[in-house]
Amino acid sequence: MSRHAIGDIQGCCDELRALLTRIGFSADRDRLWLVGDLVNRGPQSLEVLRFVRALGDNAIVVLGNHDLHLLAVACGCRSARRSDTLDDILRAPDRDALLEWLAGRPLAHFESGDLLVHAGVVPQWTVETTMALAREVEVALRDDPRNLFDHMYGDEPDHWSPDLTGTDRLRFAINVLTRIRVCTSQGRIDLRLKGKPPPPGSAWIPWFNVEGRRTRDTRIVFGHWSALGLVLRDDVIGLDSGCVWGGTLTAMDLDDESAGHAPVSVPCSGHQSPDE
């Protein structure tokens, strides 16, 4: 059995199928680790949800910011954006089953020494803290989704404290797990910064480059940052290669330790301008 991690799909189902063919994925033998953002901006979000859901336990999926946006729109807590491509899902006869399945996905997954998240972590979090906070959000999403979505949006608080409670605590956890790109060495986050990483000397550092990060001994698999491109290190694997923006969709075999092991990518057939 192999675990294949795949970057942000965002409604690119044809490319997903082509990539699985390229890597020789077998649904009765292998497992997919999907970094989230299954939907939105691309043309086949409905097809992606149906395809991945049908894989059952052979697909491990963590929620991304676009997945949460879909759930908030479907719940009536958020208005759709002009750039959204979610109408097919919202009008589908199997809408309720698909949304129920999506809402049941975690925000983090830890297995065999690897941590799967959509965006990243702050340096103060251990793996145990990350998983505990993810579970808190998952419980809130299950028990009172409307309340969660009503309070989910916003960029404050902008730094971690174990004393955070209530909606502030949940919002910060969601923002880090699904939106973070950069932070300071003290763990303060700025969610407005997009594009390429800030230049050397900036106080804002890619979250995975902060010295003393408490998850540095764990390999973290993530996506979300298409402008960054692939990140292939012993401690982090970043897989958002910008498929929906005209880039590629990329897979990495997490269990192949052979010399020269490299990711596998397929090109996207469409192109849009990058936007969050």
C-alpha positions as a printed NumPy array, in Angstrom:
array([[  0.   ,   0.   ,   0.   ],
       [  1.211,   3.485,  -0.864],
       [  0.058,   6.837,   0.44 ],
       [ -0.091,   9.408,  -2.355],
       [ -0.431,  13.032,  -1.226],
       [ -2.073,  15.366,  -3.76 ],
       [ -2.208,  19.159,  -3.843],
       [ -5.179,  21.511,  -4.14 ],
       [ -7.636,  20.09 ,  -6.7  ],
       [-10.156,  22.975,  -6.731],
       [-12.617,  21.425,  -9.132],
       [-10.078,  20.01 , -11.612],
       [-11.502,  16.501, -11.838],
       [-10.138,  15.619, -15.285],
       [ -6.65 ,  16.427, -14.06 ],
       [ -7.21 ,  14.393, -10.887],
       [ -8.205,  11.335, -12.911],
       [ -5.226,  11.808, -15.232],
       [ -2.875,  12.13 , -12.259],
       [ -4.19 ,   8.959, -10.626],
       [ -3.604,   7.11 , -13.883],
       [ -0.057,   8.483, -14.066],
       [  0.832,   7.297, -10.571],
       [ -0.869,   3.93 , -10.979],
       [ -3.268,   4.499,  -8.095],
       [ -5.303,   1.453,  -7.099],
       [ -8.38 ,   2.155,  -4.995],
       [ -8.279,  -1.299,  -3.413],
       [ -4.617,  -1.006,  -2.454],
       [ -3.494,   2.609,  -2.07 ],
       [ -4.659,   5.659,  -0.152],
       [ -4.864,   9.297,  -1.137],
       [ -3.915,  12.118,   1.217],
       [ -5.681,  15.23 ,  -0.085],
       [ -4.599,  18.607,   1.304],
       [ -8.044,  20.209,   1.019],
       [ -9.663,  22.736,  -1.306],
       [-11.352,  20.011,  -3.284],
       [-13.724,  22.595,  -4.72 ],
       [-14.143,  26.062,  -6.217],
       [-12.658,  28.138,  -9.037],
       [-12.299,  25.085, -11.265],
       [-15.053,  23.726, -13.555],
       [-15.789,  20.319, -11.98 ],
       [-16.254,  20.768,  -8.245],
       [-19.334,  18.523,  -8.188],
       [-17.492,  15.76 , -10.03 ],
       [-14.534,  16.01 ,  -7.624],
       [-16.762,  15.653,  -4.553],
       [-18.572,  12.663,  -6.004],
       [-15.351,  10.982,  -7.094],
       [-13.453,  11.463,  -3.827],
       [-16.438,  10.557,  -1.651],
       [-16.837,   7.301,  -3.585],
       [-13.267,   6.323,  -2.612],
       [-14.419,   5.906,   0.987],
       [-11.628,   5.193,   3.45 ],
       [ -9.067,   5.175,   0.644],
       [ -9.149,   8.979,   0.614],
       [ -8.022,  11.015,   3.621],
       [ -9.221,  14.595,   3.141],
       [ -8.633,  17.635,   5.333],
       [-10.769,  20.723,   4.918],
       [ -9.405,  23.803,   3.176],
       [-10.682,  27.368,   3.167],
       [-12.661,  26.86 ,  -0.053],
       [-14.31 ,  23.733,   1.353],
       [-15.376,  25.653,   4.459],
       [-16.612,  28.491,   2.233],
       [-18.831,  26.049,   0.349],
       [-20.289,  24.741,   3.605],
       [-20.908,  28.274,   4.879],
       [-22.666,  29.251,   1.634],
       [-24.777,  26.101,   1.679],
       [-25.729,  26.836,   5.294],
       [-26.901,  30.334,   4.349],
       [-24.267,  31.98 ,   6.534],
       [-22.169,  33.382,   3.691],
       [-22.92 ,  34.87 ,   0.285],
       [-21.387,  33.3  ,  -2.782],
       [-18.618,  35.281,  -4.482],
       [-18.646,  36.21 ,  -8.147],
       [-15.621,  33.999,  -8.753],
       [-17.189,  30.919,  -7.123],
       [-17.965,  27.832,  -9.2  ],
       [-20.185,  26.082,  -6.671],
       [-23.635,  26.278,  -8.268],
       [-23.547,  22.722,  -9.635],
       [-23.021,  21.38 ,  -6.125],
       [-25.719,  23.544,  -4.571],
       [-28.258,  22.424,  -7.23 ],
       [-27.245,  18.751,  -7.315],
       [-29.8  ,  16.068,  -6.36 ],
       [-27.206,  14.521,  -4.058],
       [-26.249,  17.9  ,  -2.566],
       [-27.176,  16.998,   1.002],
       [-25.228,  13.738,   1.01 ],
       [-22.156,  15.405,  -0.47 ],
       [-22.227,  18.326,   1.959],
       [-22.779,  16.021,   4.934],
       [-19.76 ,  13.979,   3.853],
       [-17.632,  17.093,   3.36 ],
       [-18.619,  18.531,   6.746],
       [-17.437,  15.302,   8.342],
       [-13.848,  15.704,   7.119],
       [-11.187,  16.673,   9.687],
       [ -9.001,  19.775,   9.695],
       [ -5.853,  17.775,  10.442],
       [ -4.755,  14.162,  10.159],
       [ -1.735,  12.531,  11.798],
       [ -0.479,   9.091,  10.884],
       [  2.861,   7.283,  10.613],
       [  4.763,  10.393,  11.664],
       [  3.17 ,  12.622,   9.012],
       [  0.816,  15.541,   9.686],
       [ -1.652,  16.558,   6.967],
       [ -3.13 ,  20.089,   7.038],
       [ -4.376,  22.459,   4.381],
       [ -2.257,  25.527,   5.147],
       [  0.102,  25.157,   8.106],
       [  0.7  ,  25.588,  11.825],
       [  2.121,  28.273,  14.097],
       [  5.519,  27.612,  15.72 ],
       [  4.093,  27.274,  19.24 ],
       [  1.886,  24.317,  18.341],
       [  2.973,  20.747,  18.842],
       [  1.375,  17.955,  16.841],
       [ -0.749,  17.182,  19.896],
       [ -1.933,  20.802,  20.148],
       [ -2.67 ,  20.902,  16.427],
       [ -4.766,  17.762,  16.551],
       [ -6.617,  18.863,  19.687],
       [ -7.548,  22.222,  18.153],
       [ -8.59 ,  20.562,  14.913],
       [-10.909,  18.287,  16.884],
       [-12.441,  21.275,  18.675],
       [-13.348,  22.804,  15.328],
       [-14.662,  19.469,  14.059],
       [-16.955,  19.144,  17.088],
       [-18.284,  22.683,  16.569],
       [-18.854,  21.97 ,  12.875],
       [-20.808,  18.852,  13.747],
       [-22.813,  20.207,  16.682],
       [-23.604,  23.802,  15.67 ],
       [-22.384,  24.603,  12.152],
       [-24.438,  27.772,  11.788],
       [-22.912,  29.303,  14.901],
       [-19.428,  28.31 ,  13.736],
       [-19.888,  29.866,  10.293],
       [-21.486,  33.007,  11.733],
       [-18.294,  33.649,  13.72 ],
       [-15.652,  32.027,  11.506],
       [-14.677,  35.016,   9.364],
       [-12.174,  37.634,  10.466],
       [ -8.427,  38.013,  10.99 ],
       [ -8.422,  38.448,  14.774],
       [ -6.987,  37.268,  17.066],
       [ -3.678,  37.325,  15.221],
       [ -1.542,  35.373,  17.678],
       [ -1.863,  32.185,  19.638],
       [ -2.54 ,  31.942,  23.34 ],
       [ -3.661,  28.785,  25.131],
       [ -6.008,  31.109,  27.044],
       [ -8.099,  31.785,  23.922],
       [-11.652,  30.553,  24.346],
       [-14.928,  30.342,  22.49 ],
       [-15.241,  31.685,  18.964],
       [-11.864,  33.465,  19.145],
       [-10.141,  30.156,  19.767],
       [-12.021,  28.384,  16.971],
       [-11.463,  31.252,  14.521],
       [ -7.737,  31.345,  15.179],
       [ -7.45 ,  27.565,  14.762],
       [ -9.363,  27.679,  11.473],
       [ -7.32 ,  30.615,  10.189],
       [ -4.048,  28.843,  10.885],
       [ -5.045,  25.415,   9.626],
       [ -6.701,  26.692,   6.427],
       [ -5.243,  30.14 ,   5.629],
       [ -1.783,  30.744,   7.104],
       [  1.203,  31.412,   4.88 ],
       [  3.523,  33.567,   6.969],
       [  4.037,  34.445,  10.608],
       [  6.617,  36.081,  12.839],
       [  9.065,  34.126,  14.933],
       [  6.693,  34.769,  17.86 ],
       [  3.814,  33.252,  15.905],
       [  1.874,  36.388,  14.986],
       [  0.03 ,  35.795,  11.704],
       [ -0.838,  38.115,   8.807],
       [ -3.482,  36.602,   6.559],
       [ -3.388,  39.489,   4.082],
       [  0.035,  38.567,   2.746],
       [ -0.225,  36.507,  -0.434],
       [  1.946,  35.886,  -3.457],
       [  5.63 ,  35.058,  -3.158],
       [  7.298,  34.878,   0.271],
       [  8.511,  38.209,   1.704],
       [ 12.18 ,  39.035,   1.04 ],
       [ 14.932,  38.04 ,   3.488],
       [ 15.021,  40.318,   6.51 ],
       [ 11.252,  40.674,   6.707],
       [  9.612,  39.968,  10.042],
       [  7.131,  37.804,   8.121],
       [  8.503,  34.315,   7.501],
       [  6.948,  31.3  ,   5.8  ],
       [  5.513,  29.388,   8.739],
       [  7.636,  26.317,   8.025],
       [ 10.894,  28.321,   8.135],
       [ 10.49 ,  29.661,  11.667],
       [ 13.39 ,  28.489,  13.817],
       [ 12.325,  26.487,  16.838],
       [  9.   ,  25.425,  15.308],
       [  7.713,  22.74 ,  17.678],
       [  6.592,  20.49 ,  14.822],
       [ 10.023,  20.503,  13.152],
       [ 10.539,  16.786,  13.869],
       [  7.287,  15.871,  12.106],
       [  6.861,  15.821,   8.336],
       [  4.01 ,  18.173,   7.448],
       [  2.127,  17.828,   4.169],
       [  0.259,  20.972,   3.091],
       [ -1.102,  22.985,   0.168],
       [ -2.817,  26.382,  -0.096],
       [  0.14 ,  28.482,  -1.328],
       [  0.122,  28.205,  -5.116],
       [  2.466,  31.184,  -5.593],
       [  5.064,  29.335,  -3.54 ],
       [  5.051,  26.263,  -5.748],
       [  6.341,  22.884,  -4.667],
       [  8.242,  22.582,  -1.391],
       [ 10.105,  19.312,  -1.034],
       [ 12.059,  18.948,   2.193],
       [ 12.548,  16.271,   4.793],
       [ 10.285,  18.132,   7.218],
       [  7.679,  19.682,   4.893],
       [  6.021,  18.809,   1.586],
       [  4.075,  21.654,  -0.044],
       [  1.983,  20.433,  -2.972],
       [ -0.099,  23.34 ,  -4.277],
       [  1.343,  23.693,  -7.766],
       [ -1.501,  25.932,  -8.967],
       [ -3.514,  23.573, -11.143],
       [ -6.596,  25.786, -11.274],
       [ -4.434,  28.797, -12.212],
       [ -2.949,  27.077, -15.24 ],
       [ -0.2  ,  25.219, -13.388],
       [ -0.155,  21.541, -12.545],
       [ -1.743,  19.038, -10.184],
       [  0.922,  17.211,  -8.225],
       [  1.173,  13.942,  -6.301],
       [  3.921,  12.66 ,  -3.992],
       [  4.326,   9.093,  -2.808],
       [  4.847,   9.489,   0.931],
       [  6.148,   5.961,   1.357],
       [  8.699,   5.813,  -1.478],
       [ 12.173,   6.405,  -0.096],
       [ 14.061,   5.364,  -3.22 ],
       [ 16.892,   7.513,  -4.547],
       [ 15.766,  10.171,  -6.975],
       [ 12.165,   9.935,  -5.814],
       [ 10.287,  12.866,  -7.293],
       [  6.728,  14.171,  -7.414],
       [  4.48 ,  13.452, -10.398],
       [  2.479,  16.249, -12.038],
       [ -0.071,  16.667, -14.827],
       [ -0.82 ,  20.004, -16.53 ],
       [ -4.084,  21.871, -16.133],
       [ -6.231,  22.344, -19.207],
       [ -7.564,  25.742, -18.152],
       [ -6.221,  28.991, -16.765],
       [ -7.408,  31.745, -14.455],
       [ -5.755,  34.651, -12.681],
       [ -4.591,  33.842,  -9.138],
       [ -6.887,  35.01 ,  -6.364],
       [ -7.647,  33.8  ,  -2.882]])
